[in-house]
Amino acid sequence: MSNRSNLMSPPPQPVATATLSNAQPVSFEDTSISFSSQSDFKLRKTYWLFALMNKGWLVKLGTFFIKLALNLQLPIKGLIKNTIFEQFCGGETIRDCEKTIQYLHNAHVGTILDYSVEGEENEKCFDSTVLEILRTIERASESQDIPFSVFKVTGVAETELLEAVQRGDELSEADQAAFARVRERVQTLCQRAHDKNVRIFIDAEESWIQDTIDCLAYEMMDRFNHERCVVYNTYQMYRWEMYDQLTKATEQARLKGYFLGAKLVRGAYLEKERIRSHEDEYQDPIQATKEDTDRDFNRAIDFCLTNRDVVSICLGTHNEYSCQYTIGQMKRMGIEPNDPHIYFAQLLGMSDNISYNLANAGYNVAKYVPYGPVEAVMPYLFRRAEENKSIAGQSSREFNLVKSELERRKGCKK
């Protein structure tokens, strides 16, 4: 593991708005671009949704009652579908997502179809998930509007099995056979992505299974990334050893002669990670402070841009500063805004001010578009509500941007 004392000091702060030689200035305050595709009616719905989500106590209460109603099988699916589901999901099927795909295309924003069904842990469900992800790869191969496919290894494998492999437990014959099937499923997805010329993300998960996921990801890269970057692993920079892991992975890619795909994120399991490390009395894998995470995220940006001859990156972030920092570094290094090896990505329904303004200035941008049956994607939706509540100022930021656009439109009509 890395020593925090050896970490470099933070890079210099960029200016608030960066300008590239080959692109327009990018301002994340321009709501006329951020919400240009939304009707007044849709914008007002978004306004009221974020107004409610801006109240932490209401999010907590609403989540409780929605879970209760679903458990009691009360008829609330319509309400969910027309509010939080509509904001953060593309639909229940790939076909349902076509309207969103076109909507994003009109703004020069790509789509990442994300089959977000969770909590299923049996062989039949794993095989069914593989088939669905294969459909997303097939759909991506048909259009440049879908630049990536994505999957979670826990969608095709039992969490307990992944954890046992990471601990180095002696596996029974049945478990060995089960893990062989996991590897086969992952390879099937990556093979299809390679054959269809589609890039595919392997999402990050909890630290107690991430080493197993990493091993599978690098195995797939060594198999499929020699000609071009097909498979991407995900690096959660809120883990204090992650920057070193990224640099070592790049060294390995150079040594073995394949391209490294790196999706950079801050991280999504902070509370779970801290609780478990405390209860099981092992070293907390999470950075000591938010500032440490931000520093390493930007260091990772610098490293990947410097090593872009072998590394392709996607910045999965809602952090405006990191996006502006990347813009500034791209300008300094003379990198074209539309360089095919550099993407930005945000979640559907969030940070449209980042996505649409970047796309308008010529950068490669995609939105994660989750889909699946309403009941099955509720865990994802609960996390979005919690994320907006817990990220400092996120709901307020979203709410104020929508409010500003409504006021701007009102002024234009006078």
C-alpha positions as CSV (number, residue, x, y, z in Angstrom):
1,M,0.0,0.0,0.0
2,S,1.1,3.6,-0.6
3,N,2.4,6.0,2.0
4,R,0.3,9.1,2.2
5,S,3.3,11.2,3.2
6,N,4.8,10.5,-0.3
7,L,1.9,12.0,-2.1
8,M,2.6,15.1,-4.2
9,S,1.2,18.5,-3.3
10,P,-2.0,19.5,-5.0
11,P,-1.7,21.0,-8.6
12,P,-2.1,24.7,-9.0
13,Q,-5.7,26.0,-9.0
14,P,-7.0,26.7,-12.6
15,V,-9.0,29.7,-13.4
16,A,-12.8,29.5,-13.0
17,T,-13.4,29.3,-16.8
18,A,-10.9,27.7,-19.0
19,T,-10.5,28.5,-22.7
20,L,-9.0,26.1,-25.3
21,S,-7.5,27.1,-28.6
22,N,-9.9,24.8,-30.4
23,A,-13.1,25.3,-28.4
24,Q,-15.4,27.8,-27.0
25,P,-15.0,29.0,-23.4
26,V,-16.9,26.8,-21.0
27,S,-19.1,28.2,-18.3
28,F,-21.2,25.9,-16.2
29,E,-23.4,28.9,-15.3
30,D,-25.0,29.1,-18.7
31,T,-28.5,27.7,-18.0
32,S,-29.7,28.6,-21.5
33,I,-27.5,25.8,-22.8
34,S,-27.9,23.5,-19.8
35,F,-31.7,23.3,-20.2
36,S,-32.2,24.1,-23.8
37,S,-33.9,20.8,-24.6
38,Q,-36.4,21.0,-21.7
39,S,-39.8,22.5,-22.1
40,D,-41.2,24.9,-19.5
41,F,-43.4,22.1,-18.2
42,K,-40.5,19.6,-17.8
43,L,-38.3,22.3,-16.2
44,R,-41.0,23.1,-13.6
45,K,-41.3,19.4,-12.7
46,T,-37.6,19.2,-12.3
47,Y,-37.7,22.4,-10.1
48,W,-40.3,20.9,-7.7
49,L,-38.5,17.5,-7.6
50,F,-35.2,19.1,-6.5
51,A,-37.0,21.5,-4.2
52,L,-38.3,18.4,-2.3
53,M,-34.9,16.6,-2.5
54,N,-33.3,19.7,-1.1
55,K,-34.9,18.9,2.2
56,G,-33.0,16.1,3.8
57,W,-35.7,15.1,6.3
58,L,-38.2,14.8,3.5
59,V,-35.9,12.5,1.5
60,K,-35.5,10.3,4.5
61,L,-39.2,10.2,5.2
62,G,-40.1,9.7,1.5
63,T,-37.6,6.8,1.1
64,F,-39.1,5.1,4.2
65,F,-42.7,5.3,3.0
66,I,-41.8,4.3,-0.6
67,K,-40.0,1.2,0.7
68,L,-43.0,0.4,3.0
69,A,-45.5,0.9,0.1
70,L,-43.5,-1.4,-2.2
71,N,-43.3,-4.1,0.5
72,L,-47.0,-3.8,1.0
73,Q,-47.5,-3.9,-2.8
74,L,-49.5,-0.6,-2.7
75,P,-50.2,0.9,-6.1
76,I,-47.6,3.7,-6.2
77,K,-45.6,2.6,-9.3
78,G,-47.3,5.3,-11.4
79,L,-46.3,8.1,-8.9
80,I,-42.7,6.9,-8.8
81,K,-42.5,6.5,-12.6
82,N,-43.7,10.0,-13.2
83,T,-41.4,11.7,-10.7
84,I,-38.0,10.3,-9.5
85,F,-37.9,7.5,-12.1
86,E,-38.6,9.9,-15.0
87,Q,-35.8,12.2,-13.7
88,F,-33.1,9.7,-13.3
89,C,-34.0,6.7,-15.6
90,G,-34.5,6.3,-19.3
91,G,-37.3,3.7,-19.0
92,E,-37.9,0.1,-18.2
93,T,-36.5,-1.3,-21.4
94,I,-33.9,-0.4,-24.0
95,R,-36.8,0.5,-26.3
96,D,-38.2,2.8,-23.7
97,C,-34.8,4.6,-23.6
98,E,-34.9,5.5,-27.3
99,K,-36.5,8.8,-26.7
100,T,-33.8,9.7,-24.1
101,I,-31.1,8.6,-26.5
102,Q,-32.4,10.9,-29.2
103,Y,-33.0,13.7,-26.7
104,L,-29.3,13.5,-25.7
105,H,-28.1,13.1,-29.3
106,N,-29.8,16.4,-30.2
107,A,-27.5,18.1,-27.6
108,H,-24.4,16.2,-28.9
109,V,-24.4,14.1,-25.7
110,G,-23.9,10.4,-25.8
111,T,-25.8,7.7,-23.9
112,I,-24.4,4.9,-21.7
113,L,-27.2,2.3,-21.3
114,D,-26.9,1.1,-17.7
115,Y,-29.1,-1.9,-16.8
116,S,-29.6,-1.1,-13.1
117,V,-31.4,-4.1,-11.7
118,E,-29.9,-5.0,-8.3
119,G,-30.2,-7.6,-5.6
120,E,-30.6,-10.7,-7.7
121,E,-28.1,-13.4,-6.7
122,N,-28.7,-16.7,-8.5
123,E,-27.4,-18.3,-11.6
124,K,-30.6,-17.8,-13.6
125,C,-30.6,-14.1,-12.9
126,F,-26.9,-13.8,-13.6
127,D,-27.3,-15.4,-17.1
128,S,-30.4,-13.2,-17.7
129,T,-28.3,-10.1,-16.8
130,V,-25.6,-11.1,-19.3
131,L,-28.2,-11.4,-22.0
132,E,-29.5,-7.9,-21.2
133,I,-26.0,-6.4,-21.2
134,L,-25.3,-8.1,-24.6
135,R,-28.4,-6.3,-25.9
136,T,-26.9,-2.9,-24.7
137,I,-23.7,-3.8,-26.6
138,E,-25.7,-4.7,-29.7
139,R,-27.6,-1.4,-29.5
140,A,-24.3,0.5,-28.9
141,S,-22.8,-1.0,-32.0
142,E,-25.6,0.4,-34.1
143,S,-25.0,4.0,-33.3
144,Q,-22.3,6.5,-32.4
145,D,-24.8,8.0,-29.9
146,I,-23.9,5.2,-27.5
147,P,-20.1,5.4,-27.0
148,F,-19.9,2.9,-24.1
149,S,-21.6,-0.1,-22.5
150,V,-21.3,-0.9,-18.8
151,F,-21.8,-3.6,-16.2
152,K,-21.1,-4.5,-12.6
153,V,-19.5,-7.8,-11.8
154,T,-21.9,-8.3,-8.9
155,G,-24.6,-8.3,-11.6
156,V,-23.2,-11.6,-12.9
157,A,-21.6,-13.1,-9.7
158,E,-22.4,-13.7,-6.1
159,T,-20.8,-11.1,-3.8
160,E,-19.8,-13.8,-1.2
161,L,-18.0,-15.7,-3.9
162,L,-16.0,-12.6,-5.1
163,E,-15.2,-11.9,-1.5
164,A,-14.0,-15.5,-0.8
165,V,-11.7,-15.3,-3.9
166,Q,-10.2,-12.0,-2.7
167,R,-9.6,-13.4,0.8
168,G,-7.7,-16.3,-0.8
169,D,-10.1,-18.9,0.8
170,E,-9.7,-22.5,-0.4
171,L,-12.7,-22.8,-2.7
172,S,-14.8,-26.0,-2.9
173,E,-15.2,-27.6,-6.3
174,A,-18.6,-26.1,-6.6
175,D,-17.2,-22.6,-5.8
176,Q,-14.4,-23.1,-8.3
177,A,-16.9,-24.0,-10.9
178,A,-19.1,-21.0,-10.0
179,F,-16.1,-18.7,-10.3
180,A,-15.2,-20.2,-13.7
181,R,-18.7,-19.3,-14.8
182,V,-18.2,-15.7,-13.5
183,R,-15.0,-15.4,-15.6
184,E,-16.8,-16.9,-18.6
185,R,-19.7,-14.3,-18.3
186,V,-17.3,-11.4,-18.0
187,Q,-15.3,-12.7,-21.0
188,T,-18.5,-13.2,-23.0
189,L,-19.4,-9.5,-22.4
190,C,-15.9,-8.2,-23.2
191,Q,-15.6,-10.5,-26.2
192,R,-18.9,-9.2,-27.7
193,A,-17.8,-5.6,-27.0
194,H,-14.5,-6.3,-28.8
195,D,-16.2,-8.0,-31.8
196,K,-18.8,-5.1,-32.1
197,N,-16.2,-2.4,-31.6
198,V,-17.9,-1.1,-28.5
199,R,-16.0,0.2,-25.4
200,I,-17.2,-1.3,-22.1
201,F,-16.8,-0.1,-18.5
202,I,-16.4,-2.5,-15.6
203,D,-17.8,-0.5,-12.7
204,A,-16.1,-0.3,-9.3
205,E,-17.6,-1.8,-6.2
206,E,-16.7,-2.3,-2.5
207,S,-13.1,-2.7,-1.5
208,W,-13.6,-6.2,-0.1
209,I,-14.4,-7.5,-3.6
210,Q,-12.6,-4.9,-5.8
211,D,-9.3,-6.8,-6.0
212,T,-11.2,-9.7,-7.6
213,I,-12.9,-7.3,-10.0
214,D,-9.5,-5.7,-10.8
215,C,-7.9,-9.0,-11.6
216,L,-10.8,-9.9,-14.0
217,A,-10.6,-6.4,-15.6
218,Y,-6.8,-6.6,-16.3
219,E,-7.2,-10.1,-17.6
220,M,-9.8,-8.8,-20.0
221,M,-7.6,-5.9,-21.0
222,D,-4.7,-8.2,-21.8
223,R,-7.0,-10.2,-23.9
224,F,-9.0,-7.5,-25.8
225,N,-7.1,-4.2,-25.5
226,H,-4.0,-4.9,-27.7
227,E,-5.4,-3.3,-30.8
228,R,-7.5,-0.5,-29.2
229,C,-9.0,0.4,-25.8
230,V,-12.1,-1.8,-25.4
231,V,-12.3,-2.7,-21.7
232,Y,-12.1,0.0,-19.0
233,N,-11.6,-0.5,-15.3
234,T,-12.9,2.0,-12.7
235,Y,-10.7,3.8,-10.2
236,Q,-12.3,5.2,-7.0
237,M,-10.0,8.0,-6.0
238,Y,-11.5,8.3,-2.5
239,R,-9.4,5.2,-1.7
240,W,-6.0,6.4,-0.6
241,E,-4.0,3.8,-2.4
242,M,-5.8,4.2,-5.8
243,Y,-3.4,6.6,-7.4
244,D,-0.6,4.2,-7.0
245,Q,-2.8,1.4,-8.3
246,L,-3.5,3.5,-11.4
247,T,0.2,4.1,-12.1
248,K,1.1,0.5,-11.6
249,A,-1.7,-0.6,-13.9
250,T,-0.4,1.7,-16.5
251,E,3.2,0.3,-16.1
252,Q,1.7,-3.2,-16.5
253,A,-0.2,-2.2,-19.7
254,R,3.0,-0.8,-21.2
255,L,4.9,-3.9,-20.3
256,K,2.4,-6.3,-21.8
257,G,1.6,-4.1,-24.8
258,Y,-2.1,-3.3,-24.3
259,F,-4.1,-0.1,-23.8
260,L,-5.4,0.8,-20.4
261,G,-9.0,2.0,-20.1
262,A,-9.5,4.1,-16.9
263,K,-12.8,5.5,-15.7
264,L,-12.0,7.9,-12.9
265,V,-14.6,8.5,-10.2
266,R,-14.4,9.7,-6.6
267,G,-16.3,6.8,-5.1
268,A,-19.8,5.7,-4.0
269,Y,-19.5,3.5,-0.9
270,L,-18.0,5.8,1.7
271,E,-20.3,5.0,4.6
272,K,-20.2,1.2,4.1
273,E,-16.4,1.3,3.8
274,R,-15.9,3.2,7.0
275,I,-18.3,1.2,9.0
276,R,-16.9,-2.2,7.9
277,S,-13.3,-1.2,8.4
278,H,-14.2,0.0,11.9
279,E,-16.2,-3.1,12.8
280,D,-13.6,-5.6,11.4
281,E,-10.7,-3.5,12.7
282,Y,-8.6,-3.1,9.5
283,Q,-7.1,0.0,8.0
284,D,-9.8,2.4,6.6
285,P,-9.3,2.3,2.8
286,I,-10.8,5.8,2.4
287,Q,-8.8,9.0,2.2
288,A,-8.6,11.0,5.4
289,T,-10.3,14.1,4.0
290,K,-12.3,15.2,1.0
291,E,-9.4,17.4,0.0
292,D,-7.1,14.3,-0.3
293,T,-9.7,12.7,-2.6
294,D,-9.9,15.9,-4.8
295,R,-6.1,16.1,-4.9
296,D,-5.6,12.5,-6.0
297,F,-8.5,12.8,-8.5
298,N,-6.7,15.7,-10.2
299,R,-3.3,14.0,-10.0
300,A,-4.9,11.0,-11.8
301,I,-6.2,13.4,-14.5
302,D,-2.7,14.8,-15.0
303,F,-1.2,11.3,-15.1
304,C,-3.7,9.9,-17.6
305,L,-3.4,12.9,-19.9
306,T,0.4,12.7,-19.8
307,N,0.3,9.0,-20.6
308,R,-2.5,9.2,-23.2
309,D,-0.4,7.2,-25.7
310,V,-1.4,4.2,-23.6
311,V,-4.3,5.4,-21.4
312,S,-7.8,6.3,-22.5
313,I,-9.9,8.0,-19.8
314,C,-13.5,8.8,-18.9
315,L,-14.0,11.3,-16.1
316,G,-17.1,10.1,-14.2
317,T,-17.7,13.2,-12.2
318,H,-20.2,15.9,-11.1
319,N,-17.4,18.1,-9.8
320,E,-17.2,21.3,-11.7
321,Y,-13.7,22.1,-10.6
322,S,-12.3,18.8,-11.8
323,C,-14.0,19.3,-15.2
324,Q,-12.6,22.8,-15.5
325,Y,-9.2,21.6,-14.3
326,T,-9.2,18.9,-17.1
327,I,-10.1,21.6,-19.7
328,G,-7.2,23.7,-18.5
329,Q,-4.8,20.8,-18.7
330,M,-6.0,19.8,-22.1
331,K,-5.4,23.3,-23.3
332,R,-1.9,23.5,-21.8
333,M,-1.0,20.1,-23.4
334,G,-2.5,21.1,-26.8
335,I,-5.1,18.3,-26.7
336,E,-8.1,18.7,-29.0
337,P,-11.5,19.0,-27.1
338,N,-12.9,16.0,-29.1
339,D,-9.9,13.8,-28.6
340,P,-11.4,10.3,-28.8
341,H,-9.4,9.0,-25.8
342,I,-11.0,11.5,-23.4
343,Y,-14.6,11.5,-22.2
344,F,-16.6,13.2,-19.5
345,A,-19.7,11.4,-18.0
346,Q,-22.5,12.3,-15.7
347,L,-25.7,10.7,-14.5
348,L,-29.0,11.3,-16.3
349,G,-31.0,13.9,-14.4
350,M,-28.0,15.5,-12.7
351,S,-25.4,18.2,-13.5
352,D,-26.9,19.1,-16.9
353,N,-25.0,22.3,-16.6
354,I,-21.8,20.4,-16.9
355,S,-22.8,17.9,-19.5
356,Y,-24.5,20.2,-22.0
357,N,-22.1,23.1,-21.7
358,L,-19.1,20.7,-22.2
359,A,-20.8,19.1,-25.2
360,N,-21.7,22.5,-26.6
361,A,-18.0,23.5,-26.5
362,G,-17.0,20.4,-28.4
363,Y,-15.9,17.9,-25.7
364,N,-16.9,14.2,-25.7
365,V,-19.7,13.8,-23.1
366,A,-22.0,11.0,-22.2
367,K,-24.8,10.4,-19.7
368,Y,-25.3,7.2,-17.8
369,V,-28.9,6.3,-18.6
370,P,-30.1,3.7,-16.0
371,Y,-33.1,1.5,-17.0
372,G,-35.0,-1.5,-15.8
373,P,-38.4,-2.4,-14.1
374,V,-39.4,0.4,-11.7
375,E,-39.4,-1.9,-8.7
376,A,-36.0,-3.4,-9.5
377,V,-34.2,-0.1,-10.0
378,M,-35.5,1.4,-6.7
379,P,-32.2,0.8,-4.9
380,Y,-30.5,2.9,-7.6
381,L,-33.0,5.6,-7.2
382,F,-32.7,5.6,-3.4
383,R,-29.0,6.2,-3.8
384,R,-29.6,9.1,-6.2
385,A,-31.9,10.7,-3.6
386,E,-29.4,10.1,-0.8
387,E,-26.5,11.3,-3.0
388,N,-28.2,14.6,-3.7
389,K,-28.9,15.0,0.0
390,S,-25.4,14.0,1.2
391,I,-23.1,15.7,-1.4
392,A,-22.5,19.1,0.0
393,G,-24.8,21.5,-1.8
394,Q,-25.7,19.1,-4.6
395,S,-29.5,19.4,-4.4
396,S,-29.2,23.2,-3.7
397,R,-26.9,23.5,-6.8
398,E,-29.3,21.6,-9.0
399,F,-32.3,23.5,-7.6
400,N,-30.7,27.0,-8.0
401,L,-29.7,26.3,-11.6
402,V,-33.2,25.2,-12.6
403,K,-34.6,28.2,-10.7
404,S,-32.2,30.6,-12.6
405,E,-33.3,29.2,-15.9
406,L,-37.0,29.5,-15.1
407,E,-36.4,33.1,-14.1
408,R,-34.4,33.7,-17.3
409,R,-37.2,32.4,-19.4
410,K,-39.7,34.4,-17.6
411,G,-37.6,37.6,-18.2
412,C,-37.4,36.7,-21.9
413,K,-41.1,36.6,-22.3
414,K,-41.7,40.0,-20.9
